[in-house]
Structures are given as structure tokens and as C-alpha cells.
Amino acid sequence: MEIKKSITIGQYIPANSPIHHLDARMKLLSAIFFMVFVFLIENVWGYVILLVFLLVLILLSKIPFRYFINGLKPILMLIVFTVILQLFFTKSASKPLIDIYFIHVYREGLVAGLFIFLRLLILVFSSSILTLTSSPMQLTTSLEFILKPFSYIGLPTSEISMMMTIALRFIPTILEETDRLIKAQSARGADFEKGSVLKRVNNLIPILIPLFVSSFRRADDLAIAMESRCFQVGAPRTHLKIMRFQWFDYFSFSSFILFLSVISYFF
């Protein structure tokens, strides 16, 4: 049992690319619009065009494609399970394409499964482009910018954006800690691959306990570090680097909205 360190959730890969140079606030707004737009498409060719569009963005980002494939691995079983549910449990009055004993696969189920697969694939790729090309600090500032209107009704937008970014940032750290604990237990003779499911679950207990202890210790260290830097909840915050929109950001965002409008018109 091994957790690879190439996991992409929460990682930032620096590179000199047009996607990296875009304002993170514009990228976050574009990602939100794009993820909502994905669920409005009802034509498979629309999904194919969106997927090709994402592949072009991946090439422009100059990030190796394996990082995006690794981003699929944590939810691969969820994708397979969801597609199987749509494939075998979607009923129709038409003649089934496959009719073997209790297995009945209809055309509607096949189409629904294909739509679910393409949607999840597009969502994972689009979110990976955002997180891989934007630093945690940029994401924090972008979230605070988007949530700023809610601050007028008393919502602690700064604290919410910081909390979400910290949680996203520490996902790779926790996974690396889990990988280190598994290797340490394996060196002591623990076997996480063989035996019944119950036995393998019991073998994970020596992993979970030190992992929780390490996570709480890390959270305590982070709180002490923030307090030593005079962090106060609700206090106005300043930024070392002021983010400003450039002409290329406006041009990119306008072109992106125009692209989605054309896709929605034809598909």
C-alpha cells in the first residue's frame, strides 16, 4: 500500500506560462462559471469541445500531463461507481442494448453514464488547472475578493477564505505524512495488502492514531505561528503583494465568456 507524493490536490507547480501569469481572481471566477456551465450542457459534442478546450489550457500551462492524471486517482473509484450506477440502474421503455439474465443496459443508461464521466473528468481537470497554476496565497486573496460582498452582512470572509486555503494547502502534507507512516509500519512487518478486509482495516489503526496526533500538533504549531505574527480574528488585513487586473486578464476573461456563450448557443 503506497500513497504517491505526486498527488496534485492542493499543490502549486510554478512555471513561466500564460496561465500562471493570469490574475488568480480571474481564474477563480472563470473556474466557478465553467463548473456551473458544465451542468447546463446536454450534448455530448459540447462536452468534447470543453474537454479539448481544457487540454489546450493544460498545454499552455506547461505543466506535465501526469499531474492532471494523478488528480483523477483520488476520485477514480467514485467515477467508476457513479458510471456503473447510471449504466445498470437507468430504466427505459425501449429495447435494452444488453439483456443477459438480470443485466439490462439501455441506451439512456449508456448516455447518462457517458455524461457523468465527461462531467467529472472536466470538473477535475478544470479545478486542477486552477490549483496547480495559483499559489495558496493567491487563492486566499481571490476567495476573499469574491466573498467580499458578503462581509457587509457580517460574514467573516477573510477568515473563511483563509480556513479554506489552509485546508487545501495541508492536504498534500497529510498525505505525505500518511505515506511516511505506512512505510514505517511496513518496515516493522505490517502488511496492508493481504488478508481480509476487516484485517486490513485493523492494520490501519496504527496509522490513523499517530496521523491524528500529528495533525493536531501541526494545527497547534500553526496557531502559535499565527499568534506570534499578531493575527487577530476580525482585524483588517493588508497584503504584501497587491493584485491588480491587467489588460490581458480582461481580454482573457472576455474571450472565455464569449466562448461559453457560443457553446451554449450551439449545444
Stockholm file with secondary structure:
# STOCKHOLM 1.0

chainA/1-267         MEIKKSITIGQYIPANSPIHHLDARMKLLSAIFFMVFVFLIENVWGYVILLVFLLVLILLSKIPFRYFINGLKPILMLIVFTVILQLFFTKSASKPLIDIYFIHVYREGLVAGLFIFLRLLILVFSSSILTLTSSPMQLTTSLEFILKPFSYIGLPTSEISMMMTIALRFIPTILEETDRLIKAQSARGADFEKGSVLKRVNNLIPILIPLFVSSFRRADDLAIAMESRCFQVGAPRTHLKIMRFQWFDYFSFSSFILFLSVISYFF
#=GR chainA/1-267 SS CCCCTTCCTTCCCCCCSHHHHSCHHHHHHHHHHHHHHHTTCCCHHHHHHHHHHHHHHHHHHTCCHHHHHHHHGGGHHHHHHHHHHHHHHCCCSSCCSEEETTEEECHHHHHHHHHHHHHHHHHHHHHHHHHHHSCHHHHHHHHHHHHGGGGGGTCCHHHHHHHHHHHHHHHHHHHHHHHHHHHHHHHTTCCSSSSCHHHHHHHTHHHHHHHHHHHHHHHHHHHHHHHHTTCCTTCCCCCSSCCCCCHHHHHHHHHHHHHHHHHHHHC
#=GC SS_cons         CCCCTTCCTTCCCCCCSHHHHSCHHHHHHHHHHHHHHHTTCCCHHHHHHHHHHHHHHHHHHTCCHHHHHHHHGGGHHHHHHHHHHHHHHCCCSSCCSEEETTEEECHHHHHHHHHHHHHHHHHHHHHHHHHHHSCHHHHHHHHHHHHGGGGGGTCCHHHHHHHHHHHHHHHHHHHHHHHHHHHHHHHTTCCSSSSCHHHHHHHTHHHHHHHHHHHHHHHHHHHHHHHHTTCCTTCCCCCSSCCCCCHHHHHHHHHHHHHHHHHHHHC
//
